Amino acid sequence: LAKLRELKEKYDLVSRKTSSLHETCESILQTQNDLAQKAEEIEQILKHFTILTSIEAKLNAKNVVLSAERMLPVFDAVDSSIAFLERNVKFPISALHSRTRPST
């Protein structure tokens, strides 16, 4: 009977540890999902700050042909980034942009 009680205690201990491990894994998975979502949000924000590099490369390319078909997407991206910066003045570069943009 003592062996059976000892076996039951060990089973209960393993069961508690397994449950605890499961809860910890669930928490870690949730944290991973949250971080992946935040990384995607940051990536979407950063694209507005890196658009200038892309545009400079396109405009500085040798033998560049500035056709409307090629430039319209560039202008759309610039407009989108400007609108983003104006909506999100919390970013320091937004304030710089506002100071350097000509008045309309």
Order of alpha helices (4+ residues) and beta strands (2+ residues): alpha-alpha-alpha
